Amino acid sequence: SKSSESGGDAVMGVTGHSLSAAVAWAWGVSESVVRVSDEPAYSVDAHLESARDFTVEHGRRLMQGALQAALGIQVVEETQDLDVYVLKASTVPGAPRPPLAEEDAYPGLMSWGHGRLSGNVPPAEAAQALDGELGRPVVDETGLTDRYSFDLEWKGGDEADRSRVLAGVGLFLVPARRPVRLYRVLR
């Protein structure tokens, strides 16, 4: 079925996700760092409603336990050296930067993947969104920690166009090898 995610005040959930996508969502990581030896043929629907004072982090912890209990899985974290892309910021004086997000701007991604990155996030979250399109983890080494307003679009899968658009905000991707935290699903 078509997959979707939802979230808001005291509500979060996924519909029609593969096991690896549901684990990635519950752990707040990219699907590129989730390892499932045999992806099951079923899809996962999981929804959580809670008291108003619940945080996304609290909801994720509850969802992690619920997925492991309901599906009979265990998610184990491990670190491995992998081929990655490193997101870097230009160090040239006066290099462009994405505009800082307004304080009252929606704090999150609104659209990403297939040639699009839109939202008000720190570069670390932008890097995580990029790795879905790139097919491998993207590690943030920009040194930038503020929340920026990204509204970037390029031809999906076109490396030269993506590089041009990222350079317009002073960012670039470099292939490298780094230790990466993986989330292995044991059944």
Residue pairs with C-beta under 8 A, 6 or more apart in sequence:
1 15
1 16
1 43
2 15
2 16
3 14
3 15
3 16
3 17
3 18
3 21
3 43
4 14
4 15
4 16
5 13
5 14
5 15
5 17
5 25
6 12
6 13
6 14
6 15
6 47
7 13
7 56
9 52
10 49
10 50
10 51
10 52
10 54
11 47
11 48
11 49
11 50
12 47
12 48
12 56
12 59
12 60
12 63
13 45
13 46
13 47
13 48
14 21
14 22
14 25
14 44
14 45
14 46
14 47
15 45
15 47
16 43
16 44
16 45
17 25
17 43
17 44
17 45
17 46
18 39
18 43
18 44
19 36
19 39
19 40
19 42
19 44
19 71
19 73
19 185
20 31
20 34
20 35
20 36
20 39
20 185
21 31
21 34
21 44
22 44
22 46
22 67
23 34
23 36
23 67
23 73
23 75
23 183
23 185
24 30
24 31
24 33
24 34
24 183
25 63
26 46
26 60
26 63
26 64
26 67
27 34
27 60
27 64
27 75
27 183
28 60
29 128
29 181
29 183
30 128
30 131
30 132
30 137
30 138
31 132
32 131
32 132
32 135
32 136
32 137
33 137
33 180
33 181
33 182
33 183
34 182
34 183
34 185
35 182
35 183
35 184
35 185
36 185
37 185
37 187
38 187
44 67
44 71
46 63
46 66
46 67
46 70
48 59
48 62
48 63
48 66
50 58
50 59
50 62
64 75
67 73
68 74
68 75
71 187
72 187
73 185
73 186
73 187
74 185
74 186
74 187
75 183
75 184
75 185
75 186
76 183
76 184
76 186
77 181
77 182
77 183
77 184
78 181
78 182
78 184
79 179
79 180
79 181
79 182
80 179
80 180
80 182
81 177
81 178
81 179
81 180
82 136
82 137
82 177
82 178
82 179
82 180
83 136
83 175
83 176
83 177
84 136
84 137
84 138
84 139
84 175
84 176
84 177
84 178
84 180
85 130
85 131
85 134
85 136
85 137
85 138
85 139
85 173
85 174
85 175
85 176
86 138
86 139
86 141
86 173
86 174
86 175
86 176
86 178
87 123
87 126
87 127
87 130
87 138
87 139
87 140
87 141
87 142
87 171
87 172
87 173
88 141
88 142
88 171
88 172
88 173
88 174
89 95
89 97
89 123
89 142
89 143
89 144
89 170
89 171
90 96
90 167
90 170
90 171
90 172
95 170
96 168
96 169
96 170
97 144
97 148
97 169
97 170
98 148
98 149
98 150
98 169
98 170
98 171
99 148
99 149
100 146
100 147
100 148
100 149
101 107
101 120
101 121
101 146
101 147
101 148
101 149
102 120
102 149
105 120
105 147
105 149
106 119
106 120
107 120
107 121
107 147
108 119
108 120
108 121
108 125
109 117
109 118
109 119
109 121
109 125
109 126
109 129
110 118
110 119
111 117
111 118
111 119
112 118
112 119
112 129
112 130
112 132
113 129
113 132
113 133
113 156
114 133
114 156
115 133
115 153
115 154
115 155
115 156
115 157
115 158
115 161
115 162
116 152
116 153
116 156
117 126
117 129
117 130
117 150
117 151
117 152
117 153
118 150
118 151
118 152
118 153
119 125
119 126
119 129
119 149
119 150
120 147
120 148
120 149
120 150
121 129
121 147
121 148
121 150
122 140
122 144
122 145
122 146
122 147
122 148
123 140
123 142
123 144
123 145
123 148
123 171
124 140
126 140
126 148
126 150
127 138
127 139
127 140
128 138
130 138
130 173
131 137
131 138
133 156
133 157
133 162
134 173
137 178
137 180
138 173
139 176
139 178
139 180
142 171
150 169
152 165
152 166
152 168
152 169
153 165
154 161
154 162
154 164
154 165
155 161
155 162
162 173
163 172
163 173
166 172
166 173
